[in-house]
Amino acid sequence: MSTHQNGTRRPPPSDRPKGGRSDPLPSDLQAAIGRRLKAEYESVLSEPIPERFTELLDALERTGDGDGGGTELPADDERRRAS
């Protein structure tokens, strides 16, 4: 193990998670970030679902298996008019 600048011991680079910190954020900081994200995105939850999304979800349900095979979707010109 190596020692970080602040004196804490750290695992060797090969044992650290890829693309991230090796030490988790303190729980109070994680909670604060969570509260801010919730506050920022709360208004998005109350927005109506766009009609195009509803159409896609309906089409997916009609297929029964969720792979989208054999589902007819509105033509591009119909989608543009609906937007």
MOKAKA-V43392 format. One record per backbone hydrogen bond with DSSP energy under -1.0 kcal/mol. CO is the residue of the C=O (numbers start at 0). NH is the residue of the N-H. If there is no record, write none. Layout:
<<CO/NH> <CO/NH>>
This chain:
<<1/9> <3/6> <7/3> <9/1> <11/14> <12/15> <16/19> <25/29> <26/30> <27/31> <28/32> <29/33> <30/34> <31/35> <32/36> <33/37> <34/38> <35/39> <36/40> <37/41> <40/44> <43/46> <49/53> <50/54> <51/55> <52/56> <53/57> <54/58> <55/59> <56/60> <57/61> <58/62> <67/70> <74/78> <75/79> <76/80> <77/81> <78/82>>
